[in-house]
């Protein structure tokens, strides 16, 4: 399974992510409203300019 953030192979410890860094990016997107669930239950992704400043761990 590929990491939904960077497309690297996921690892069991952080599944579906490849690292804590990618897990944190996903959490950041939820907490800042970059991801939202509409009234139909579908997830939308709004581009967050702050994502560019997040440094992923190079594990």
PyMOL commands that place a pseudoatom at each C-alpha (Angstrom):
pseudoatom trace, name=CA, resn=UNK, resi=1, chain=A, elem=C, hetatm=0, pos=[0.000, 0.000, 0.000]
pseudoatom trace, name=CA, resn=UNK, resi=2, chain=A, elem=C, hetatm=0, pos=[1.350, 3.410, -0.935]
pseudoatom trace, name=CA, resn=UNK, resi=3, chain=A, elem=C, hetatm=0, pos=[1.439, 6.299, 1.516]
pseudoatom trace, name=CA, resn=UNK, resi=4, chain=A, elem=C, hetatm=0, pos=[-1.377, 8.733, 0.612]
pseudoatom trace, name=CA, resn=UNK, resi=5, chain=A, elem=C, hetatm=0, pos=[0.912, 11.720, 1.242]
pseudoatom trace, name=CA, resn=UNK, resi=6, chain=A, elem=C, hetatm=0, pos=[4.164, 10.864, -0.581]
pseudoatom trace, name=CA, resn=UNK, resi=7, chain=A, elem=C, hetatm=0, pos=[3.408, 7.558, -2.358]
pseudoatom trace, name=CA, resn=UNK, resi=8, chain=A, elem=C, hetatm=0, pos=[6.266, 5.678, -0.664]
pseudoatom trace, name=CA, resn=UNK, resi=9, chain=A, elem=C, hetatm=0, pos=[5.548, 2.186, 0.644]
pseudoatom trace, name=CA, resn=UNK, resi=10, chain=A, elem=C, hetatm=0, pos=[3.630, 2.310, 3.946]
pseudoatom trace, name=CA, resn=UNK, resi=11, chain=A, elem=C, hetatm=0, pos=[4.990, 0.719, 7.113]
pseudoatom trace, name=CA, resn=UNK, resi=12, chain=A, elem=C, hetatm=0, pos=[2.872, -1.198, 9.648]
pseudoatom trace, name=CA, resn=UNK, resi=13, chain=A, elem=C, hetatm=0, pos=[3.684, 1.181, 12.515]
pseudoatom trace, name=CA, resn=UNK, resi=14, chain=A, elem=C, hetatm=0, pos=[2.189, 4.200, 10.691]
pseudoatom trace, name=CA, resn=UNK, resi=15, chain=A, elem=C, hetatm=0, pos=[-0.161, 2.498, 8.236]
pseudoatom trace, name=CA, resn=UNK, resi=16, chain=A, elem=C, hetatm=0, pos=[-1.455, 3.793, 5.879]
pseudoatom trace, name=CA, resn=UNK, resi=17, chain=A, elem=C, hetatm=0, pos=[1.467, 6.226, 6.036]
pseudoatom trace, name=CA, resn=UNK, resi=18, chain=A, elem=C, hetatm=0, pos=[5.191, 5.604, 5.555]
pseudoatom trace, name=CA, resn=UNK, resi=19, chain=A, elem=C, hetatm=0, pos=[6.381, 7.677, 8.525]
pseudoatom trace, name=CA, resn=UNK, resi=20, chain=A, elem=C, hetatm=0, pos=[5.323, 9.839, 11.443]
pseudoatom trace, name=CA, resn=UNK, resi=21, chain=A, elem=C, hetatm=0, pos=[6.080, 12.861, 9.254]
pseudoatom trace, name=CA, resn=UNK, resi=22, chain=A, elem=C, hetatm=0, pos=[3.471, 11.899, 6.663]
pseudoatom trace, name=CA, resn=UNK, resi=23, chain=A, elem=C, hetatm=0, pos=[1.032, 10.996, 9.435]
pseudoatom trace, name=CA, resn=UNK, resi=24, chain=A, elem=C, hetatm=0, pos=[1.561, 14.470, 10.910]
pseudoatom trace, name=CA, resn=UNK, resi=25, chain=A, elem=C, hetatm=0, pos=[0.998, 16.124, 7.514]
pseudoatom trace, name=CA, resn=UNK, resi=26, chain=A, elem=C, hetatm=0, pos=[-2.343, 14.326, 7.238]
pseudoatom trace, name=CA, resn=UNK, resi=27, chain=A, elem=C, hetatm=0, pos=[-3.330, 15.314, 10.784]
pseudoatom trace, name=CA, resn=UNK, resi=28, chain=A, elem=C, hetatm=0, pos=[-2.346, 18.929, 10.045]
pseudoatom trace, name=CA, resn=UNK, resi=29, chain=A, elem=C, hetatm=0, pos=[-4.585, 18.928, 6.979]
pseudoatom trace, name=CA, resn=UNK, resi=30, chain=A, elem=C, hetatm=0, pos=[-7.561, 17.705, 9.014]
pseudoatom trace, name=CA, resn=UNK, resi=31, chain=A, elem=C, hetatm=0, pos=[-6.957, 20.137, 11.869]
pseudoatom trace, name=CA, resn=UNK, resi=32, chain=A, elem=C, hetatm=0, pos=[-6.573, 23.174, 9.609]
pseudoatom trace, name=CA, resn=UNK, resi=33, chain=A, elem=C, hetatm=0, pos=[-9.619, 22.370, 7.488]
pseudoatom trace, name=CA, resn=UNK, resi=34, chain=A, elem=C, hetatm=0, pos=[-7.729, 21.390, 4.355]
pseudoatom trace, name=CA, resn=UNK, resi=35, chain=A, elem=C, hetatm=0, pos=[-9.737, 18.180, 4.411]
pseudoatom trace, name=CA, resn=UNK, resi=36, chain=A, elem=C, hetatm=0, pos=[-13.449, 18.447, 4.946]
pseudoatom trace, name=CA, resn=UNK, resi=37, chain=A, elem=C, hetatm=0, pos=[-16.361, 16.029, 4.828]
pseudoatom trace, name=CA, resn=UNK, resi=38, chain=A, elem=C, hetatm=0, pos=[-19.342, 17.433, 2.958]
pseudoatom trace, name=CA, resn=UNK, resi=39, chain=A, elem=C, hetatm=0, pos=[-23.000, 16.722, 3.712]
pseudoatom trace, name=CA, resn=UNK, resi=40, chain=A, elem=C, hetatm=0, pos=[-22.885, 13.715, 1.350]
pseudoatom trace, name=CA, resn=UNK, resi=41, chain=A, elem=C, hetatm=0, pos=[-20.069, 12.188, 3.410]
pseudoatom trace, name=CA, resn=UNK, resi=42, chain=A, elem=C, hetatm=0, pos=[-17.435, 12.728, 0.722]
pseudoatom trace, name=CA, resn=UNK, resi=43, chain=A, elem=C, hetatm=0, pos=[-13.976, 14.016, 1.594]
pseudoatom trace, name=CA, resn=UNK, resi=44, chain=A, elem=C, hetatm=0, pos=[-12.758, 17.098, -0.239]
pseudoatom trace, name=CA, resn=UNK, resi=45, chain=A, elem=C, hetatm=0, pos=[-9.186, 18.364, -0.185]
pseudoatom trace, name=CA, resn=UNK, resi=46, chain=A, elem=C, hetatm=0, pos=[-8.535, 22.073, -0.259]
pseudoatom trace, name=CA, resn=UNK, resi=47, chain=A, elem=C, hetatm=0, pos=[-4.967, 23.064, -1.064]
pseudoatom trace, name=CA, resn=UNK, resi=48, chain=A, elem=C, hetatm=0, pos=[-3.158, 24.310, 2.021]
pseudoatom trace, name=CA, resn=UNK, resi=49, chain=A, elem=C, hetatm=0, pos=[-0.294, 26.651, 1.233]
pseudoatom trace, name=CA, resn=UNK, resi=50, chain=A, elem=C, hetatm=0, pos=[1.207, 25.838, 4.642]
pseudoatom trace, name=CA, resn=UNK, resi=51, chain=A, elem=C, hetatm=0, pos=[1.827, 22.207, 3.602]
pseudoatom trace, name=CA, resn=UNK, resi=52, chain=A, elem=C, hetatm=0, pos=[4.814, 23.412, 1.593]
pseudoatom trace, name=CA, resn=UNK, resi=53, chain=A, elem=C, hetatm=0, pos=[6.518, 24.376, 4.857]
pseudoatom trace, name=CA, resn=UNK, resi=54, chain=A, elem=C, hetatm=0, pos=[6.166, 20.954, 6.477]
pseudoatom trace, name=CA, resn=UNK, resi=55, chain=A, elem=C, hetatm=0, pos=[9.382, 18.944, 6.434]
pseudoatom trace, name=CA, resn=UNK, resi=56, chain=A, elem=C, hetatm=0, pos=[8.885, 15.200, 6.163]
pseudoatom trace, name=CA, resn=UNK, resi=57, chain=A, elem=C, hetatm=0, pos=[11.163, 12.808, 8.020]
pseudoatom trace, name=CA, resn=UNK, resi=58, chain=A, elem=C, hetatm=0, pos=[13.492, 11.051, 5.627]
pseudoatom trace, name=CA, resn=UNK, resi=59, chain=A, elem=C, hetatm=0, pos=[13.192, 7.608, 7.257]
for i in range(1, 59): cmd.bond("trace and resi %d" % i, "trace and resi %d" % (i + 1))
show_as sticks, trace
zoom trace
